[in-house]
Protein backbone atom coordinates (compact mmCIF):
# COMPACT_ATOMS: atom_id res chain seq x y z
CA UNK A 1 0.00 0.00 0.00
CA UNK A 2 2.77 2.43 0.90
CA UNK A 3 4.24 2.03 -2.59
CA UNK A 4 0.93 2.64 -4.30
CA UNK A 5 -0.29 5.56 -2.19
CA UNK A 6 1.28 8.40 -0.26
CA UNK A 7 0.60 6.96 3.21
CA UNK A 8 2.28 8.21 6.36
CA UNK A 9 2.95 6.59 9.70
CA UNK A 10 1.26 8.34 12.61
CA UNK A 11 3.04 8.91 15.90
CA UNK A 12 2.37 5.96 18.19
CA UNK A 13 4.10 6.71 21.51
CA UNK A 14 2.19 3.91 23.26
CA UNK A 15 3.20 1.40 20.57
CA UNK A 16 -0.44 0.42 19.98
CA UNK A 17 0.51 -0.93 16.56
CA UNK A 18 3.69 -2.64 17.70
CA UNK A 19 7.28 -1.82 16.89
CA UNK A 20 9.51 -2.17 13.86
CA UNK A 21 9.55 -5.73 12.63
CA UNK A 22 12.44 -7.73 11.25
CA UNK A 23 12.63 -10.92 9.28
CA UNK A 24 15.08 -13.54 10.49
CA UNK A 25 16.22 -16.70 8.79
CA UNK A 26 16.50 -20.10 10.37
CA UNK A 27 18.24 -23.08 8.84
CA UNK A 28 19.28 -26.52 9.91
CA UNK A 29 22.66 -27.30 11.43
CA UNK A 30 25.23 -27.65 8.64
CA UNK A 31 23.21 -25.65 6.10
CA UNK A 32 25.83 -22.88 5.85
CA UNK A 33 28.58 -25.30 4.91
CA UNK A 34 26.37 -27.41 2.63
CA UNK A 35 25.01 -24.41 0.74
CA UNK A 36 27.60 -21.64 1.04
CA UNK A 37 26.29 -19.54 -1.88
CA UNK A 38 22.69 -19.67 -0.71
CA UNK A 39 23.71 -18.95 2.87
CA UNK A 40 25.73 -15.93 1.76
CA UNK A 41 22.77 -14.63 -0.23
CA UNK A 42 20.40 -15.11 2.70
CA UNK A 43 22.72 -13.25 5.08
CA UNK A 44 23.16 -10.32 2.68
CA UNK A 45 19.52 -10.11 1.57
CA UNK A 46 18.08 -6.76 2.62
CA UNK A 47 15.32 -4.63 1.15
CA UNK A 48 14.16 -1.17 2.12
CA UNK A 49 10.45 -0.62 2.60
CA UNK A 50 10.34 1.06 -0.82
CA UNK A 51 12.14 -1.83 -2.53
CA UNK A 52 9.87 -4.40 -0.90
CA UNK A 53 6.82 -2.38 -1.91
CA UNK A 54 7.99 -2.19 -5.53
CA UNK A 55 8.63 -5.94 -5.58
CA UNK A 56 5.17 -6.62 -4.17
CA UNK A 57 3.58 -4.38 -6.81
CA UNK A 58 5.47 -6.12 -9.64
CA UNK A 59 4.33 -9.52 -8.35
CA UNK A 60 0.75 -8.33 -7.85
CA UNK A 61 0.61 -6.88 -11.37
CA UNK A 62 1.55 -10.33 -12.68
CA UNK A 63 -0.86 -12.43 -10.62
CA UNK A 64 -1.09 -15.08 -13.32
CA UNK A 65 2.70 -15.43 -13.37
CA UNK A 66 4.22 -13.96 -10.18
CA UNK A 67 7.69 -15.20 -11.18
CA UNK A 68 7.48 -12.85 -14.17
CA UNK A 69 6.82 -9.96 -11.78
CA UNK A 70 9.78 -10.96 -9.61
CA UNK A 71 12.01 -11.25 -12.68
CA UNK A 72 10.97 -7.75 -13.75
CA UNK A 73 11.93 -6.41 -10.32
CA UNK A 74 15.29 -8.21 -10.44
CA UNK A 75 16.06 -6.79 -13.89
CA UNK A 76 15.27 -3.27 -12.67
CA UNK A 77 17.25 -3.73 -9.43
CA UNK A 78 20.23 -5.78 -10.56
CA UNK A 79 22.63 -3.59 -8.53
CA UNK A 80 20.82 -4.56 -5.34
CA UNK A 81 20.74 -8.23 -6.28
CA UNK A 82 24.49 -8.12 -7.06
CA UNK A 83 25.19 -6.65 -3.60
CA UNK A 84 23.53 -9.69 -2.02
CA UNK A 85 26.20 -11.92 -3.58
CA UNK A 86 29.22 -9.90 -2.45
C-alpha positions in Angstrom: 0.0 0.0 0.0 2.8 2.4 0.9 4.2 2.0 -2.6 0.9 2.6 -4.3 -0.3 5.6 -2.2 1.3 8.4 -0.3 0.6 7.0 3.2 2.3 8.2 6.4 2.9 6.6 9.7 1.3 8.3 12.6 3.0 8.9 15.9 2.4 6.0 18.2 4.1 6.7 21.5 2.2 3.9 23.3 3.2 1.4 20.6 -0.4 0.4 20.0 0.5 -0.9 16.6 3.7 -2.6 17.7 7.3 -1.8 16.9 9.5 -2.2 13.9 9.5 -5.7 12.6 12.4 -7.7 11.3 12.6 -10.9 9.3 15.1 -13.5 10.5 16.2 -16.7 8.8 16.5 -20.1 10.4 18.2 -23.1 8.8 19.3 -26.5 9.9 22.7 -27.3 11.4 25.2 -27.7 8.6 23.2 -25.6 6.1 25.8 -22.9 5.8 28.6 -25.3 4.9 26.4 -27.4 2.6 25.0 -24.4 0.7 27.6 -21.6 1.0 26.3 -19.5 -1.9 22.7 -19.7 -0.7 23.7 -18.9 2.9 25.7 -15.9 1.8 22.8 -14.6 -0.2 20.4 -15.1 2.7 22.7 -13.3 5.1 23.2 -10.3 2.7 19.5 -10.1 1.6 18.1 -6.8 2.6 15.3 -4.6 1.1 14.2 -1.2 2.1 10.4 -0.6 2.6 10.3 1.1 -0.8 12.1 -1.8 -2.5 9.9 -4.4 -0.9 6.8 -2.4 -1.9 8.0 -2.2 -5.5 8.6 -5.9 -5.6 5.2 -6.6 -4.2 3.6 -4.4 -6.8 5.5 -6.1 -9.6 4.3 -9.5 -8.4 0.7 -8.3 -7.9 0.6 -6.9 -11.4 1.6 -10.3 -12.7 -0.9 -12.4 -10.6 -1.1 -15.1 -13.3 2.7 -15.4 -13.4 4.2 -14.0 -10.2 7.7 -15.2 -11.2 7.5 -12.9 -14.2 6.8 -10.0 -11.8 9.8 -11.0 -9.6 12.0 -11.2 -12.7 11.0 -7.7 -13.7 11.9 -6.4 -10.3 15.3 -8.2 -10.4 16.1 -6.8 -13.9 15.3 -3.3 -12.7 17.3 -3.7 -9.4 20.2 -5.8 -10.6 22.6 -3.6 -8.5 20.8 -4.6 -5.3 20.7 -8.2 -6.3 24.5 -8.1 -7.1 25.2 -6.7 -3.6 23.5 -9.7 -2.0 26.2 -11.9 -3.6 29.2 -9.9 -2.5 
